[in-house]
Amino acid sequence: MTAELHSRRTVLTTGAAVAGAAVGAVALSACSSDDGKPGTAQAPIAAGTPLVALADVPVGQAKAAKAPDGSDVIVARTSESACAAFSAICTHQGCTVAPKGADLVCPCHGSVFNALTGEVKQGPANKPLPSVPVKVENGKVVAG
């Protein structure tokens, strides 16, 4: 073999690095929109938008909901009259978490979050779920 010939390892490594960079660039551009449209990383859910009826969420547990912009959120009932909400997108690799009692469980890699705080209880995720501002109005949990 001469120095001009590339080994299979070099070709595969270079190809994987290029593919990884391309995927990373697409993912970053998808998360960094500044257009202010609902559903983008920068746009909050419109204040006052109903997410779920308070009575539909048992105290100490959570319920999955869809925001008007189509994003997945988790609404947790922290007491008789108060709620918290979080993005339903796992901070590990972006799968949608699901409520399971007082936990939020990621079906992809097994991360577990506290349903009332969004904090990580079990990895591989190492960051909490981002909070979504909500309040209770007229028996409904609304964005706010």
N, C-alpha and C positions, 0 to 999 in steps of 0.2 A: 504494500500500500504506500501511496505517496502522501505528502502533506496536503495536497490539493483535494484528496478524497475525504469526505466527512463520514464520521462513524454514524451508525444508526442512533446511538445515544445522543450525539450532538444534534442531529436532525430532530429527534423527538423532543428533546429538551427545549430547543429553540422554538419549535412549533407550539409547544404547551405554553411557553412564556408569552408568545405573541397572542395566542388565543385568550389566555388569562387577562392580559392587558386590555384586549378588546372588550371582553365581558365586563371588566371593571369600569371601563370608560362608559359603557352603556348604562350600567347600574348607577354610576355617579350622576350622569346627566339626567336620569329619570328621577333622582331624589333631590335635585338641586334647582327645580323650577322656581322662578320668581314671578310667574305670571299672575299669581293671586287667585287662580281659579280653584274652586272646590276640588278636592281629591289630590292636590299636589302637596308636597311636603311642607310648603310654606303657608298654605291656606288653612285657617282654623274653621271648625264647623260653625255655621251661622248661629249666633246667640239667639236663644229662645226656641230653637228647633227641638221639637219633642223627639226623644230617643226611645223611651219605654215608659209604661205606666209603673208607678212606684209599687203598686200592689202585686205586680208580676215578678218582683225580685224579692225573694225571701231574705230576711235579715241575716247577715253573715255569709251570704252567698252572692253569686254573680250571674248575669245573663248576657248572652251575646246579642248585639243589636247592629243594625245598619244605619249609618248616618245618611242624611239626604244626598250627600255627595257620593254615596256608594261605599265609603270606607267602613271597615269592620271595627267596631268598638266593643268594649266590655263595660257593662254598668254593674257596679257592686253596691249592695246596700250595707252601709256601715253601721246604721242604727235604724230605729223606727222612722226617723224623719230625715235622714241624711244619706247621700250616695257619693260615690267616687266613680270615675270612669277612666279608662285607659285604652290606648291603641291595642287592638287584638293581634298586632303583628309582632311575632317573636323577635327579640333583639339578637338572636343567634344567627339565623339565616332566613328570616322573613316568612316563615310559615304562619298560619293563623291558629292562635291558641283557642282552646275550648274550655268553658267552665266545667269544673268537676267538684261540686261541693264548695269548700273554701279555697280551692286551688284553681289555677288556670294552667292547663297542660298543653304542651306543644306536641302534636302527633308525629312530627318529623324526627326529632332527636331526643325527646324526653325531658326537655327543660320544664320546670315547674315554677310557677309564680304565685305569690300570695294574692288571692283575689281581691282583698280589701286595700292593699297598698301598692300592688304591682311589683313588689320587690322579688328578686330571685330567691327561690327556696332550694332549687337543685339545678345545676348546670346541665349542659354546657353553656347556656347563656350566662353572661356575667354582668349585664346591665339591666336595670329595671325597665318595665314597660313604660313608655311615655304617658304622662297623665293627660287627660282631656278635661277641660273645665266644664263642670255641670252644676246645676242647682235643681231643687225641687220646687215646682210651681203647680198649684191646683191638682195635686195628685199625680203629676207627671215629672219624669226626669227630663230636663231640657238642657241643651248646650248653653253654656254661659260662663 
